Amino acid sequence: MRDEFAPRKINLASLGTAAPHLHVHIVPRFEDDPTFPDPVWNAPVRTTTRTLPDGVRDRLRRRLADQFGEGAS
């Protein structure tokens, strides 16, 4: 995430429900994001024009597969 997006900070959240599983959010944060510096689930206080860099989904899938195996993506 740091290499791909160069965020100001990264939020980590682990959540659970009644179903036994691990549910993790890894959220790169930027000073111009809609809720920065507050939690991402707060009401937006600004709009942003930030978009994902070209090819980011494929690069992240490859990195996850290289790190954790093909089933990781």
C-alpha positions as CSV (number, residue, x, y, z in Angstrom):
1,M,0.0,0.0,0.0
2,R,2.7,2.4,0.9
3,D,4.7,1.7,-2.3
4,E,1.6,1.8,-4.6
5,F,-0.3,4.8,-3.1
6,A,2.1,6.8,-0.9
7,P,-0.6,7.6,1.6
8,R,-0.3,10.1,4.5
9,K,-1.2,7.2,6.9
10,I,-2.8,3.7,6.8
11,N,-5.8,2.7,8.9
12,L,-6.1,-1.0,9.9
13,A,-9.4,-2.4,11.3
14,S,-10.3,-5.9,12.1
15,L,-14.0,-6.6,12.4
16,G,-16.1,-9.6,13.1
17,T,-19.7,-10.7,12.8
18,A,-21.6,-13.8,13.9
19,A,-19.9,-15.9,11.2
20,P,-16.5,-17.1,12.3
21,H,-14.0,-15.4,10.0
22,L,-11.4,-12.7,9.9
23,H,-12.5,-9.5,8.2
24,V,-9.7,-6.9,7.8
25,H,-9.8,-3.4,6.2
26,I,-6.5,-1.8,5.2
27,V,-7.3,1.7,4.2
28,P,-4.7,4.1,2.8
29,R,-5.6,7.6,3.9
30,F,-4.9,11.0,2.2
31,E,-5.3,14.5,3.4
32,D,-7.8,15.2,0.6
33,D,-10.0,12.1,1.3
34,P,-13.6,12.8,2.2
35,T,-13.3,12.1,5.9
36,F,-9.6,12.7,6.7
37,P,-8.4,12.5,9.5
38,D,-11.6,11.0,10.9
39,P,-12.7,7.4,10.4
40,V,-13.6,6.5,6.8
41,W,-17.2,5.5,7.9
42,N,-17.9,9.0,9.1
43,A,-20.0,11.4,7.0
44,P,-17.9,13.0,4.3
45,V,-16.8,16.6,5.0
46,R,-15.3,17.2,1.5
47,T,-15.3,15.8,-2.0
48,T,-12.2,14.4,-3.7
49,T,-11.1,13.9,-7.3
50,R,-8.6,11.2,-6.3
51,T,-8.7,8.2,-8.6
52,L,-6.9,4.9,-8.6
53,P,-3.7,4.8,-10.6
54,D,-3.8,3.0,-13.9
55,G,-3.2,-0.7,-13.5
56,V,-3.2,-0.7,-9.7
57,R,-5.7,-3.6,-9.4
58,D,-3.5,-5.9,-11.5
59,R,-0.3,-4.8,-9.7
60,L,-1.9,-5.4,-6.3
61,R,-3.3,-8.8,-7.3
62,R,0.2,-9.8,-8.5
63,R,1.9,-8.6,-5.3
64,L,-0.6,-10.5,-3.2
65,A,-0.3,-13.7,-5.2
66,D,3.5,-13.4,-5.0
67,Q,3.4,-12.9,-1.3
68,F,0.6,-15.2,-0.2
69,G,-0.1,-17.6,-3.2
70,E,-2.6,-17.5,-6.0
71,G,-5.7,-17.8,-3.7
72,A,-4.9,-14.5,-2.1
73,S,-6.4,-12.3,-4.8
